[in-house]
Amino acid sequence: MKCPSCQDVTLVMTERQGVEIDYCPQCRGVWLDRGELDKLIERSAAPPPQTPSPPRPRPTARTRTLSIPISATAVTATRSASPG
């Protein structure tokens, strides 16, 4: 099918939220068949399906969670070269 706006460009079909839509790669116009806009509106208003969150990795000898208190005073760190 040709783009109604450009008239010489073939529309590309893609799927969004389970609805096939046609778009023009040149003018980026989107063309919907009857009822497709209503389907998109319904599906975008619906809450997304619940997916379980991935399990958090357990701390091992290599990974640790550190709590570092924050002080209001500035701390200056110096490093001295050790003879070696």
N, C-alpha and C positions, 0 to 999 in steps of 0.2 A: 504494500500500500504506500502511496506517495504522500508526502507531507502536504496538508491542505494550504499551508502558508508558503512554503518554499516551492512547491509544485514539481520540483525535479529531484528531490532527495527522498530515498526510501526510508520509511520509518523503521526503527529498531524496536523489537518486542523484548520486554523484561518483566520480571515478577517482583512485586513489592507486597509484603504482608499477605501472600497467597492470591493476589489479584494481578492478572496480566495487564500491563499498560504498554502503550506504544509511545515512543518519543522520537523526536527529530534530532539527530546528532549535530545538525548545522545550527538551527535556530533554538534548540533545546526546548521546543514546545512539547507539551505532554497531551496525549489524546487518549480519552477513556471511552469505552463502550457504555451502553446504557446499564445503569446499576452499579458500575464499578466505583464511582465516586462515593456512593452510599456505603459500599462495602469497606472502602478505605477509611471513611469517617468512623464507622462502627468499630473497626478493628483498632484504630488509633486511640479511641476513647476507652476501650476495654483495658483493664489492668493487665500487665504482662504476666505470663504464667510464672508461678513460683518455681525457682530452681534452687536446689540446696547449695549452700555455699561450700566451697572446697574446704576440706579439713585443714586446720592450721598445723604446721609441722611442730612436732614436739621438740623441746630443747634437747640438744645432745651435748657431748663434750666439745663439739666444735662451734655450736651456736648457743649463745646465752643472751638473755635480756638483762640489760644493766639499767639501774635507776641512778641517775646522776643529779644530785641537788644543784640547783642554780643559786648562785650567790650574787648579792648586789654589789659586791666589791670586785674590782678587776683583778685578774690573776695573770702574772707574767711568767712564762715558762722559759727557762734558758737551758741550753744544751751545751755541755762541755765535751770536747773531744777527748776520748780516752786514749792513753798511749797504747800503741799496739803494734 
